[in-house]
Amino acid sequence: MPSLIDLRRRIRSVKNTGQITKAMKMVAASKLRRAQERVTNARPYAIQLKRVLSSAASRVDASIHPLLAVREPTASSKALVIVVTGDKGLCGGFNMNVIKAAGSFVLETKMSCDLGLVGRKGRDFFVRRGFSVAFEQVGIFQTLRFEDAKAIGQLAVDRFLSGEVDRVVLIYNEFKSVISQRVVVDQLLPISSAEVSEDEPRTTAAPAEGFQPVDYLYEPSAQAIFDQLLPRYIGVQVYRALLESNAAFYAAQMTAMDTATKNSEEMIASLTLYMNKVRQAAITREIIEVVSGAEAL
């Protein structure tokens, strides 16, 4: 049976831990608000850009731009898997969910894979286990900028255009709500003309009688337009993924720290009750010893 001193020391330690988790919850909540605003502002542009480019790509020959060309898989085909995790822990299953999804993709795909690791937790996990790493970016979430996403996107584009990889996949946590995040596995390259975002309305209505598909006139040319838009599209999609992951991290951390704070309060109550029982038992024992001694005299 632990002594009263040990129990008081343990209660004090749990109280200190509870104060830390409560402070971390408040910090995460304050950062989440700003991160959520950035995600909300970035989503409409990223979704609309994806819709417009997918629609335009469906009306041109895929050979017009190398980023649209789908390569037939061969024995030597290789994929670049960009995995976005957090730089810190104490966020529940946030990091491990992405790591598991990336590991499953690498094991199940028929291509050999190189990893592009964004975030310290993913980097530490995959490097320690000997995975092939193409590049890594650590510490960018402290001051997240579009230039960071653009640089990551450019690395992916360069490797795709050079023929080092035949496919680029982006895996990250999408922010759904404060208590919900969803792991997304999204093909970044080649750009599919059939892509339709979940957030876009879908229609199944038949075209009106006599309706003719609309074709576009490109000025100066379709190739010149795609040369300008496609690299920017890659940067925008990577930037959105980073923003989504950043907001999802703070939401997961806030939830985890809130749960930890409640658990510490329950543990303190349980330990206090047990300490009172131990103390009462000690007092009762001392009284019995005094009474027994008095009777013996």
C-alpha positions in Angstrom: 0.0 0.0 0.0 1.5 3.4 -1.0 2.2 5.9 1.8 0.4 9.2 2.2 3.5 11.0 1.1 3.7 9.0 -2.1 0.0 9.6 -2.8 0.3 13.4 -2.2 3.4 13.5 -4.5 1.5 11.7 -7.2 -1.6 13.9 -6.9 0.7 17.0 -7.2 2.3 15.5 -10.3 -1.1 14.8 -11.9 -2.2 18.4 -11.1 0.9 19.9 -12.8 0.3 17.7 -15.8 -3.3 18.8 -16.0 -2.3 22.4 -15.9 0.1 21.8 -18.8 -2.6 20.0 -20.9 -5.1 22.7 -20.2 -2.7 25.4 -21.3 -1.9 23.5 -24.5 -5.6 23.1 -25.2 -6.0 26.9 -25.0 -3.0 27.6 -27.2 -4.3 25.0 -29.8 -7.8 26.6 -29.7 -6.4 30.1 -30.4 -4.2 28.9 -33.3 -7.1 26.7 -34.7 -9.3 29.8 -35.3 -6.7 31.5 -37.5 -5.8 28.2 -39.3 -9.5 27.5 -39.9 -10.0 31.0 -41.4 -7.1 30.4 -43.8 -8.6 27.0 -44.9 -12.0 28.6 -45.4 -10.6 31.3 -47.6 -8.4 29.0 -49.7 -10.9 26.3 -50.4 -13.2 28.0 -52.9 -10.3 29.1 -55.1 -8.6 25.7 -55.0 -11.8 23.9 -55.8 -12.8 26.2 -58.6 -9.4 26.1 -60.2 -9.5 22.3 -60.1 -12.9 22.3 -61.7 -12.0 24.7 -64.5 -8.8 22.9 -65.3 -10.4 19.5 -65.3 -13.1 20.9 -67.6 -10.6 22.5 -69.9 -8.4 19.4 -70.0 -11.3 17.2 -71.1 -11.6 19.3 -74.3 -8.0 19.1 -75.4 -5.6 16.4 -76.4 -3.6 15.1 -73.4 -0.4 15.3 -75.5 -0.7 19.1 -75.5 1.0 19.3 -72.2 3.3 16.7 -70.4 1.5 17.2 -67.1 -1.7 15.8 -68.7 -0.1 12.7 -70.2 -1.0 9.5 -68.5 1.8 7.0 -68.7 1.2 3.3 -69.0 2.5 1.4 -65.9 5.6 -0.7 -66.5 7.9 -2.8 -64.4 10.1 0.3 -63.9 7.3 2.7 -63.1 7.8 4.8 -60.0 5.5 7.0 -57.9 6.3 10.0 -55.7 4.2 10.0 -52.5 4.0 13.3 -50.7 3.1 12.6 -47.0 2.0 15.6 -44.9 2.2 15.1 -41.1 2.8 17.5 -38.2 6.0 18.6 -36.7 4.8 17.9 -33.1 2.9 15.2 -31.3 0.3 15.2 -28.5 -2.5 15.2 -31.1 -4.1 11.8 -30.8 -4.0 9.7 -33.9 -3.5 12.6 -36.3 0.0 11.7 -37.4 -0.4 7.9 -37.2 -3.5 8.0 -39.4 -1.6 9.6 -42.3 1.4 7.4 -41.7 -0.7 4.3 -41.9 -2.5 5.5 -45.1 0.9 6.2 -46.7 2.3 2.8 -45.6 -0.7 1.0 -47.0 -0.5 2.9 -50.3 3.2 2.0 -50.7 2.6 -1.7 -49.9 -0.5 -2.0 -52.2 0.6 0.0 -55.2 2.3 -1.9 -58.0 4.9 0.8 -58.5 8.0 1.4 -56.5 7.7 4.6 -54.4 9.8 7.5 -53.3 8.5 9.6 -50.4 8.4 13.3 -50.1 8.0 13.9 -46.4 6.5 17.2 -45.0 6.5 17.3 -41.2 9.0 16.0 -38.6 6.8 13.1 -37.4 6.5 11.5 -40.8 10.1 12.1 -41.6 11.3 10.5 -38.4 9.0 7.4 -38.9 9.9 6.6 -42.5 13.6 7.5 -42.4 14.1 5.3 -39.3 12.5 2.4 -41.2 14.7 2.8 -44.3 12.1 4.0 -46.9 13.4 5.8 -50.0 13.1 9.5 -49.4 13.2 12.0 -52.3 13.0 15.1 -50.2 11.9 16.4 -46.8 10.5 19.6 -45.4 10.5 20.2 -41.7 9.4 23.2 -39.7 7.3 25.0 -42.4 4.1 25.0 -40.4 5.4 27.7 -38.0 5.2 30.3 -40.7 3.3 28.6 -43.5 3.5 30.5 -46.8 2.4 29.8 -50.4 6.1 29.9 -51.4 6.7 26.8 -49.3 3.9 24.9 -51.1 5.1 26.2 -54.5 8.6 24.9 -53.8 7.2 21.4 -52.9 5.0 21.4 -56.0 7.9 22.4 -58.2 10.0 19.5 -56.9 7.1 17.2 -57.8 6.7 18.7 -61.3 10.5 18.5 -62.0 10.7 14.9 -61.1 7.5 14.1 -63.1 8.7 16.0 -66.2 12.2 14.4 -66.0 10.7 11.0 -66.1 12.0 10.0 -62.6 8.4 9.3 -61.5 5.3 8.5 -63.4 2.8 9.5 -60.8 2.6 11.9 -57.9 0.2 11.3 -55.0 -0.6 13.6 -52.1 -1.6 12.2 -48.7 -2.8 14.5 -45.9 -5.4 15.1 -43.2 -8.4 17.1 -44.4 -10.0 19.4 -41.9 -13.7 18.6 -41.6 -14.6 19.9 -38.1 -13.1 20.4 -34.7 -13.6 16.8 -33.8 -13.3 15.2 -37.3 -10.4 14.9 -39.8 -10.3 12.7 -42.9 -7.3 11.2 -44.5 -7.2 12.1 -48.2 -5.2 10.2 -50.9 -5.2 12.5 -53.9 -3.5 12.1 -57.3 -1.6 15.2 -58.0 0.1 14.2 -61.3 -0.8 13.5 -64.0 -3.7 15.8 -63.9 -6.9 13.9 -64.8 -9.5 15.5 -67.0 -12.2 13.5 -65.1 -11.5 14.9 -61.7 -14.5 16.3 -59.8 -14.2 17.6 -56.3 -16.5 16.2 -53.6 -17.4 19.8 -52.7 -18.8 20.5 -56.2 -22.4 19.9 -57.1 -23.0 17.0 -59.5 -25.8 16.9 -62.1 -27.3 13.8 -63.8 -29.8 15.7 -65.9 -29.8 14.9 -69.6 -28.8 17.6 -72.0 -31.5 19.6 -73.7 -32.7 18.4 -77.1 -30.5 19.9 -79.8 -27.8 20.8 -77.3 -24.3 20.8 -78.7 -21.1 20.4 -76.5 -19.4 23.8 -76.2 -15.8 24.1 -77.4 -13.4 26.8 -76.2 -11.3 29.2 -78.2 -7.9 29.7 -76.7 -5.9 32.9 -76.9 -3.0 32.9 -77.5 -3.1 29.1 -77.5 -4.2 26.2 -75.4 -0.6 25.1 -74.8 0.4 28.6 -73.6 -2.5 28.8 -71.2 -1.8 25.3 -69.8 1.9 26.2 -69.5 0.9 29.1 -67.2 -2.0 27.5 -65.2 -0.8 23.9 -64.6 2.3 24.7 -62.5 0.2 27.2 -60.5 -2.5 24.6 -60.0 0.0 22.2 -58.5 1.2 24.8 -56.1 -2.4 25.8 -55.1 -3.3 22.1 -54.4 -0.2 21.5 -52.3 -0.9 24.8 -50.4 -4.5 23.8 -49.7 -3.3 20.4 -48.4 -0.8 22.1 -46.1 -3.5 24.5 -44.8 -6.0 21.6 -44.3 -3.3 19.6 -42.4 -2.3 22.5 -40.3 -5.9 23.2 -39.2 -6.6 19.5 -38.6 -3.5 19.3 -36.4 -4.6 22.1 -34.1 -8.1 20.6 -34.0 -6.8 17.1 -33.1 -4.4 18.6 -30.5 -7.1 20.6 -28.9 -9.4 17.6 -28.7 -6.5 15.4 -27.3 -5.5 17.9 -24.7 -9.1 18.4 -23.6 -9.5 14.7 -23.1 -6.2 14.6 -21.2 -7.3 17.4 -18.9 -10.6 15.6 -18.1 -8.7 12.4 -17.5 -6.3 14.2 -15.1 -9.3 15.6 -13.2 -10.8 12.1 -12.9 -7.5 10.7 -11.8 -7.0 13.4 -9.1 -10.5 12.7 -7.7 -9.8 8.9 -7.6 -6.4 9.4 -6.0 -7.8 11.9 -3.5 -10.5 9.4 -2.5 -8.0 6.6 -2.1 -5.7 8.9 -0.1 -8.5 9.8 2.3 -9.3 6.1 2.7 -5.6 5.3 3.5 -5.5 8.2 5.9 -8.7 7.2 7.6 -7.4 3.6 7.9 -4.2 4.9 9.5 -6.1 7.0 12.0 -8.4 4.1 12.9 -5.4 1.8 13.4 -3.7 4.3 15.7 -6.9 4.7 17.8 -7.2 0.9 18.1 -3.5 0.7 19.2 -4.1 3.4 21.8 -7.3 1.8 23.2 -5.6 -1.6 23.2 -2.7 -0.2 25.1 -5.0 1.5 27.7 -6.9 -1.8 28.2 -3.6 -3.7 28.7 -2.6 -1.3 31.5 
